[in-house]
Amino acid sequence: MKLPSKEIERKLLEDYDFVVGVDEVGVGCLAGPVVACAVAFDKVFFNKTHEQFDRLRDSKLLSARQREKFSEELKKEEGLRFEISLSEVGVIDRINIYQAAKLTMLKAVKALQLKEKAMILVDGPAKIPGWSGDQEAIVKGDQKVFAIACASILAKVYRDKLMTEYAERFPGYGFEQHKGYGTKLHLEQLTALGPCSLHRRSFAPVAALL
């Protein structure tokens, strides 16, 4: 599969001080928060060669070990900074998962507190509501654009660790394995134990057990 390109960022940085990649994880889960990451890159980053990122791609196409390695390498880099935000289950159930995901993206971008001219590149077909600055939505952006792929990795690693921590508080559901997604194991344990406070009551498999 073709690797994400840096061409869009390099071109945009001719006119912008920062390019920001934004992605979310956890939209399809039955339990746990939705998490978003916004990663801001400046010209310094793209003026360097980064052999350690040669195979970096969308988080869904990497193993957990590969994601963690890339995440640690990204955190070491000068010329980029990132923010992670989340929306808990209560918010998801109140405003729906789509709105919660967009709200979480907006919070992550705002948390960067960028004063300079920036272009926001968002994964998916829709822009971030409420963001007044320049932005572009890119379908399958996590597979096409390096900055968005980086955001997907940082968000995924953060959320996976969070769900592993939740597994200790809510034993028996297997959160450390499936991270809240609707796997066979999760559905079996959800049926056997009933929903916990981490489950999204607005999602059909959970609602059916209430």
Sequence and secondary structure as in RCSB ss.txt:
>XXXX:A:sequence
MKLPSKEIERKLLEDYDFVVGVDEVGVGCLAGPVVACAVAFDKVFFNKTHEQFDRLRDSKLLSARQREKFSEELK
KEEGLRFEISLSEVGVIDRINIYQAAKLTMLKAVKALQLKEKAMILVDGPAKIPGWSGDQEAIVKGDQKVFAIAC
ASILAKVYRDKLMTEYAERFPGYGFEQHKGYGTKLHLEQLTALGPCSLHRRSFAPVAALL
>XXXX:A:secstr
    BSHHHHHHTTT SEEEEEEEE TT SBS EEEEEEEE HHHHTS  GGGTT   GGGS HHHHHHHHHHHH
H TTEEEEEEEE HHHHHHH HHHHHHHHHHHHHHHT   S EEEEEESSS  TT  SEEEEETTHHHHBHHHHH
HHHHHHHHHHHHHHHHHHHSTTS HHHHTT   HHHHHHHHHH   TTB TTSHHHHTT 
